[in-house]
Amino acid sequence: MFKPDGRSVGAGLLAMALVVTCPGTGVADGAAPDPVRDWKRTDVSPGVTMYQGEVHGRAGADFWTVTVRFATPNGPEHLAAEADARALAGKLRSGGFEPRVERVDWTSRVDVAPGAVGWRVRTGGFGGRDQAAELERKVDDTGFDGIVEWTGADALPDTGIARTTVAIVDPAQFDGELVADYGTSVAGREKLTDMSARRDAIFGINAGFFVMEDKDGIPGASAGIAAYNGRLQSAATNGRVGLILAGDGLRPRISKMSTDITATARGQRRLVDGINRIPGKIRNCGGVGGDSPTERPQHDVTCTDPDELVLFTDELGAPTPAGNGVEAVRDRTGRVTEVRPSGGLVPAGGTVVQGLGEAAHWLSANARPGEPLLVDQQIHDETGRPVRLGPSDDIINGGPELVRNGQVRVNLQEDGIIHDSPTFAYTWGLKRNPRSIIGVDARGRIILATTEGRMPGFSDGWGLQEAAEFIHSLGAVDAMALDGGGSAGMVVNDDMVTTPSDATGERAIGDALFLLPRR
């Protein structure tokens, strides 16, 4: 049985020993950043170089343990106040177990006051998972709620493994473009390898957050701002960071964005709440018009609103959601051709505006066949300046921000990673997970990186601050996180070069970024 060493827990600190394991013999030239200089190098295309290696902590530092969760009205929690943690530990001790109480702190460069996130309670330490699982059964049989965890995911100093693939794109040498792609339709999900093969891409990486399940909206649709080929396909999670790709996309810009969309008919104007999503369901929140429980970003939370107007484009690739509302069908000029119950096809070249609740009454009163129903769409960056989309421009969502103006800055609070409960920020943000990230260095080179994770003994991934510190060490002056977890992946010439974390293999995703040769 392993004996935990009782170190103070500072979750998420980038304190792995920088021990580089090189899976090949390639050595980067002088242009390679120091952290990947000795990693395996592949020249993917002129101006596109890939590096593969790992960073790991001290040998033997990681072990299996049992975390005992706290019962709350909202479900089990990993963390609690110190007094509650010590009370739970006392009950465990009375039950014959040997608990330990561990303090978890916010990382040093997040937008939260320093101090404790909370305290966790654990018992046992083993070299094998089966031993920990046996202890978990005993804990559960005694009336507690135990789960088996691998400490390599804790982001403690000198622990864990991060097997990582990095691609560096030099716009001065790469003769091509960086584009966003939603697959065959906005609705629906597709594997990165399949999207890459259809585009004949040189390189690809997963992109933004998307709806995973029916209960949260339209699966595959973006859960945040998204635009492709100059057309807005999803409204912003207002105030959340995104990536703007203008023209050939090789000079990307990272900025928090908001959208302002309105509909006008018969002289009456009304807010349009969203694009290509189920009215009343706002995944990741950050919407407008009275959403509940908040209009602030809240990652992996679905806010609601009983009165909404939503625009659907013909790229949706599915019928509009059926329900109690009504919808106006528009031709390519914006003229209404039909007002009908909710749930129907979007005509080629046209759009549909669907109303729910009071918005449905507004639509019924003002949308008339043969008359215009005008929709105005505006995007603004964090300075208030308009973001005008050209015919080749794309935008993808993501978050949180990792590096700004050359300084590590992880905006957990602003980006909606911190909820009322500390557990989400702890498990999703502070602990190690598979992640994909993107940044730009002072020379204008684009840095894309994916770390594998959730594979104990093989790769644990990064905590968000570790991700920020890593891309900053590569020279990034601005950087943001893309979607992660089972969605994190990277392809080169249609072949997956990273290991998916899902047990079922490669996950179908909502959209992706691709490097394409110039046509």
Secondary structure, DSSP 8 states (H G I E B T S, - for coil): ----------TT-----BEEE-SS-----TTS-GGGTTSEEEEEETTEEEEEEEEE--TT---EEEEE-B--TTS-BS-B-HHHHHHHHHHHHHTT--EEEEEEE--TTBSS-SSEEEEEEEEEEESSHHHHHHHHHHHHHTT--EEEEEGGGS--TT--EEEEEEEEE-TTT--EEEEEE-TT-SSS-EEHHHHHHHHT-SEEEE-S-B--SGGGSSTTSBSS-EEETTEEEE---TTEEEEEE-TTSSS-EEEEEEEEEEEEETTEEEE--EESS-TTEEEEE--SSS-BS-SSEEEEEEEE-SSEEEEEEGGG-S----SS-EEEEE-TTSBEEEEEES-----TT-EEEEEETHHHHHHHHH--TTSB-EEEEEEEETTS-B----TT-EEEE---EEEETTEE-B-TTTTT---SSHHHIIIIIIS-B-EEEEEEETT--EEEEEE--SBTTTB--B-HHHHHHHHHHTTEEEEEEEEEGGG--EEETTEE-S---STTSS-EES-EEEEEE--
